[in-house]
């Protein structure tokens, strides 16, 4: 047996005995790695061919979290947590490469597979990253984009209207508030004031969202900026249009408020004048009645005084007029007819039955 054949035989025999020796030997290849730790949503440290290596996943970009020159983007921490759930320390992965093997930061650029799961695509499918092309590395772009389209269809993560920091949520909530601004004319001062306040609040909130999104740059918010430019290109124009409409409505409601205030002042003035007129009329009527009552009372008093004076005058006149002497008339007894003494004949009595005379 040749020496080389003997060494091969010994190696094969040893691999059968040690079981995992051949598997371990394969991880000395640059096509395999062992996870050390996750850095952020698209970057991971691993051991490749015995060397500690930082790997940047190809054709996927997740929201920033660790770059000191960039703000922490929406769902950045969640993207990191998601990758940590997919790749844990000690996990063995397979690597595939494209044209360029390293980026300008010295990171290895690779597609990462774990148990036949394409990790780059899984991140995009969860809505925690977007498909990107960095020429000339475009080999895995289509597959990562397919994952992103799944997330869009399911409104997951960065495409969810339920995630408060996501563009659909920010713009959608602002548009909902703006669409609820009433356009009909108010009928009361309070209603007009409330409508103007609602319109102003909705316009201010929408304007704040618009200005915030317009302030983003590809350097400070690369993922959010890319989404805004590529996936939601009409969001800002629609938002700005709705903000302008709300501002116009605020002006209309404010003008209506001024009109109603003026009308209410005029109405109150007329009511006050009418009330004053009624009060004046009521007062004049009362005063006239009181004057009539005083006049009647005065006239009655004058009549009583006149009657009293007349009575007193008559009394005085009686006192001053001599009274004639009055004599009591002497009673003249009627003459009794002479009656024969011892008359026993019929008697005829005079009225009153006190005197009589012989009848005949």
Secondary structure, DSSP 8 states (H G I E B T S, - for coil): --HHHHHHHHHHHHHHHHSSHHHHHHTTSTTEEEEEEEEETTEEEEEETTEEEEEEETTEE---SS-TTS---TTHHHHHHHHHHHS-TT-EEEEE--S--B-TTS-EEEEEEETTEEHHHHHHHTTS-EE--BTTB-TTHHHHHHHHHHHHHTT-GGG-TTSTTSHHHHHHHHHHHHHTS--S--SSHHHHHHHHHHHHHHHHHHHHHHHHHHT--TTT-HHHHHHHHHT-TTHHHHHHHHHHHHHHHHHHHHHHHHHHHHHHHHHHHHHHHHHHHHHHHHHHHHHHHHHHHHHHHHHHHHHHHHHHHHHHHHHHHHHHS-------------------TT--S-EEE-TTSS-EEE--
